[in-house]
Amino acid sequence: MTPVVCPAYLPNIIYCSWLLVQNKVFFGEDTHFQKQTFRNRTEICGPNGRLKLTIPIVHSKSGKHQKENEVLIGNTTDWQKHHWKSISTAYRSSPFFEFYEVDLAHFYEKKATHLMDFNLALIQKTMELIETPFSFEIVGWDEKKHQRMDFLINAKKMSNAKLGHYTQVFENKNGFLGNLSILDVLFNLGPETPSYLKKQAEILF
């Protein structure tokens, strides 16, 4: 069975560690969008601990399930400005923020419309920044061929996996916080990010 996952918003460490050990990643475009998942939310390390950032979405008026590629971003509020301000506040003092700031900031300057496209573009950029080869394909769901990797995006059931330690910006105040957004590793470890993710993958998968 071929593992299929949906693009997550600035995915967490476990998700990215899994991506790194795949020869090719298959993203499903027509499975049903589910609430309470990392499809439209991420967690960073703020001054007061875990900080959740959620992308607002446009809910179906008919009440029917939406497919992944149909979900629109709700732009009635300036969520992009809020998210980037939160990210900047959290990581401005991290060792590598200034090295990646320009590459990421523009995602929060131009209005995004489709959630799946926005997430996928961010994932592609992240893999580019950590200089890791990334091959992927968008596929339609086939229950006879595919295996859903929902555990990677389930926000209700945070993994209890003990991840390797690295120094975080507010660690003296909050202690070490595991399985945050890939941004936390990127801004704190920079070029060492791929090595860290591979070590986690060896333990997890």
C-alpha positions in Angstrom: 0.0 0.0 0.0 1.3 3.4 -0.9 1.2 5.9 2.0 -0.8 9.1 1.2 -0.8 12.2 3.3 -2.4 15.7 3.0 -0.3 18.9 3.1 -0.1 20.3 6.6 0.4 24.0 7.5 4.1 24.5 8.4 4.2 20.8 9.5 5.6 19.6 12.8 8.8 17.7 13.4 7.3 14.2 13.2 5.6 15.0 9.9 8.8 16.5 8.4 10.9 13.6 9.7 8.6 11.2 7.9 8.8 13.3 4.7 12.6 13.1 4.7 12.7 9.3 4.6 10.2 9.0 1.7 11.7 8.5 -1.8 8.5 10.1 -3.1 5.7 11.7 -1.2 2.1 11.2 -2.3 -0.4 14.0 -1.4 -4.1 13.2 -1.6 -6.2 15.9 -3.2 -9.7 14.4 -2.9 -10.0 12.9 0.6 -12.4 14.8 2.9 -11.1 17.8 4.8 -11.3 17.1 8.5 -11.4 19.7 11.4 -9.1 19.6 14.4 -6.1 18.6 12.3 -2.8 20.2 11.3 -4.2 20.9 7.8 -4.9 24.4 8.8 -3.0 24.9 12.1 0.5 24.7 13.4 2.3 25.3 16.8 5.3 27.5 17.5 7.2 28.3 20.6 6.1 31.7 21.9 7.3 33.6 24.9 4.5 32.0 27.0 4.8 28.4 25.7 3.0 26.7 22.8 1.3 29.1 20.5 -1.3 27.8 18.1 -1.7 29.5 14.7 -4.8 28.6 12.8 -5.7 29.5 9.2 -9.4 30.4 8.9 -11.3 28.4 6.2 -14.5 28.9 4.3 -16.9 26.2 5.5 -19.3 24.6 3.0 -22.7 26.2 3.0 -24.3 22.9 2.1 -22.8 21.2 5.2 -21.3 18.5 3.0 -17.7 17.4 3.3 -15.2 19.3 1.3 -12.3 17.7 -0.6 -8.8 18.8 0.2 -8.4 20.7 -3.0 -11.7 22.5 -2.6 -11.0 24.1 0.8 -10.8 27.9 0.5 -9.0 30.2 3.0 -11.1 32.7 4.8 -9.6 36.1 4.3 -12.1 38.2 6.1 -9.5 38.8 8.8 -5.8 39.7 8.3 -4.6 36.3 9.6 -1.5 36.4 7.5 -0.3 39.6 9.1 -1.1 38.1 12.5 0.7 34.8 11.8 3.9 36.5 10.5 3.9 38.9 13.5 3.7 36.0 15.9 6.4 34.0 14.1 8.7 37.1 14.0 8.1 37.8 17.7 8.8 34.2 18.6 12.0 33.7 16.5 13.5 37.1 15.9 16.2 36.3 18.4 16.9 32.8 17.2 20.2 32.0 15.6 19.0 31.6 12.0 15.8 33.7 11.7 17.5 36.4 9.6 18.8 33.8 7.1 15.4 32.5 6.2 13.2 35.5 6.9 13.0 36.9 3.3 12.2 33.5 1.8 9.2 33.0 4.1 7.9 36.5 4.6 6.4 36.8 1.2 4.0 33.9 1.9 2.3 36.3 4.3 2.2 39.3 2.1 0.2 38.0 -0.9 -3.4 36.8 -0.3 -3.7 33.0 -0.4 -6.9 31.4 -1.7 -6.7 27.6 -1.6 -5.5 25.9 1.6 -3.9 22.9 -0.1 -1.9 25.0 -2.5 -0.7 27.3 0.2 0.4 24.5 2.4 2.1 22.6 -0.4 4.0 25.8 -1.5 5.3 26.3 2.1 6.4 22.6 2.3 8.3 22.9 -1.0 10.0 26.1 0.2 10.9 24.6 3.5 12.5 21.5 1.9 14.4 23.9 -0.4 15.7 25.9 2.5 17.0 22.8 4.3 18.5 21.8 1.0 16.8 18.4 0.9 15.7 16.7 -2.3 11.9 16.5 -2.4 9.9 14.6 -4.9 6.1 14.5 -4.7 2.9 13.7 -6.6 -0.7 14.7 -6.2 -3.0 11.7 -6.3 -6.6 10.8 -6.2 -7.6 8.5 -3.3 -7.8 4.8 -4.1 -8.6 2.6 -1.1 -7.2 -0.5 -2.8 -3.8 1.1 -3.4 -3.4 3.8 -0.7 -2.9 3.9 3.0 -3.9 7.1 4.8 -1.2 8.5 7.1 -3.7 10.5 9.3 -1.6 10.1 12.4 0.8 12.7 11.0 -1.9 15.4 10.9 -4.1 14.6 13.9 -4.1 17.6 16.2 -6.2 16.0 18.9 -3.8 13.1 19.5 -0.4 14.8 19.9 2.3 12.2 19.7 3.9 11.2 22.9 7.1 10.3 21.1 10.2 11.7 22.9 12.1 13.8 20.4 15.7 14.7 20.5 16.6 17.9 22.4 17.9 21.1 20.8 18.1 24.6 22.2 15.0 26.6 21.9 14.6 30.4 22.2 12.4 30.4 25.4 13.6 27.1 26.8 14.8 28.7 30.1 11.3 29.9 30.7 9.1 27.2 29.1 11.4 24.1 29.2 11.8 22.1 26.0 8.7 21.8 23.9 8.6 18.9 21.5 7.1 18.4 18.0 6.6 22.0 17.2 6.4 23.4 13.6 9.4 22.8 11.4 10.1 26.5 11.7 11.2 26.0 15.3 14.0 23.6 14.2 14.8 25.7 11.1 15.3 28.9 13.0 17.2 27.3 15.9 19.4 24.7 14.0 19.6 26.2 10.5 21.8 23.9 8.3 21.7 21.2 10.9 18.0 20.7 10.4 18.2 17.8 8.0 20.6 15.9 10.3 18.2 16.4 13.2 15.2 15.3 11.3 16.9 12.1 10.0 17.9 11.2 13.6 14.2 11.5 14.7 13.1 9.5 11.7 15.4 6.6 12.7 13.8 6.5 16.1 10.2 7.0 15.0 9.9 5.1 11.7 
